């Protein structure tokens, strides 16, 4: 027992001299360990501590220790791969390269652990010696690509994606039915998601076990402005919501042409991924813009509501920090917490308060409309939402102008007045241009419908006569 204790202490310290002395005293010491040791061997400990010469001597004396597993079913190669010690990995692979396929309690082989820890050189070495280790899956059904994304190891992922894998492996799903793009979007890994979309090898509209596409996952876990970037990339790649895919499948089944024998022939594949890629190339139909920009509008409205709230509770100039002096009636001239602007610029404060309140209420109204479940493709709803957003943005602009006017010193009031005049002129011009453009578009739509009604009237008359005959 004392001998084994000294052996383990030597493994911790990497003391080759003590190991040599112990082996001289008992040449079968390491052989007996394979029978009596049920946890970490000295080889495990030396690999963990990175003692290269100690590992070399142990493997020279007893190569069988390279296949021994600890209580978590991890070999010394598992530990060396996780630590990224390339020299120890090379020695262990020379002794027994098949250990690169060994799986621990979680179903992970040494290559998996090297990828999880981002050990690029270790991954290269393990892939060179045993490439098929990359095809192994964990107990949760995760491939090495899943593990790279799950642990945010983009460099290792890029290294592995350079290899020519088949389509099935690249789009493999874990136990939750998620591929690597699902994981990247759920974890808000912007760079990883953009890289995967750029490769054009991952199905952007694949659904997980809950029936969610990547856009659905993004909408359910919305956090900040970074999600806008991911959402735009997904849509550019043909990304769709699950409900839109279902509608597309139904529409395609209705429009399937028939041959002379009456058989249906679909000109395109009805798979979700293919539908997403083809629909992205079609011009958007009426109402699609609002459906696709719903999340963007929601974020913008939320930001404006936040800005208006902050401006309301902390107006320009701040608030009084303490009560003012008492007048003859014993009433303070002002109270702590009240707006300084309300006393020094009473008229401007009233305008500020009105504009800020309009911005706050209209932005909250936008949020309420978007989450109400109303039909986004109805033209009336779109026009109503557009008017509310115009009112919101205009109110924010007025709030900003009043705030700047109040905070600017009197000596700079003249240049500021000119700037404000220019700003108001540009803004009014832009609003007039938008109003004119939308009015022209509305008139064109009205004329087109009127023409369709007129042209369809004779046709209906002929049909009715034909039926009567």
Secondary structure, 3 states (H helix, E strand, C coil): CHHHHHHHHHHHHCCHHHHHHHHHHCCCHHHHHHHHCCCCCHHHHHHHHCCHHHHHHHHHHCHHHHHCCCCCCCCHHHHHHHHCCHHHHHHHHHHCHHHHHCCCCCCCCHHHHHHHCCCHHHHHHHHHHCHHHHHCCCCCCCCHHHHHHHCCCHHHHHHHHCCCCCHHHHCCCCCCCCCHHHHHHHCCCHHHHHHHHHHCCCCCCCCCCCCCCHHHHHHHCCCCCHHHHHHHHHHHCCCCCHHHHHHHHHHHHHCCEECCCCCEECCCCCCHHHHHHHHCCCCCCCCHHHHHCHHHHHHHHHHHHHHHHHHHHCCCCCECCCCCCECCCCCECCCCCCEHHHHHCHHHHHHHHHHHHHHHHHHHHHHHHHCCCCCCCCHHHHHHHHHHHHHHHHHHHHHHHHHHHHHCCHHHHHHHHHHHHHHHHHHHHHHHHHHHHHHHHHHHHHHHHHHHHHHHHHHHHHHHHHHHC
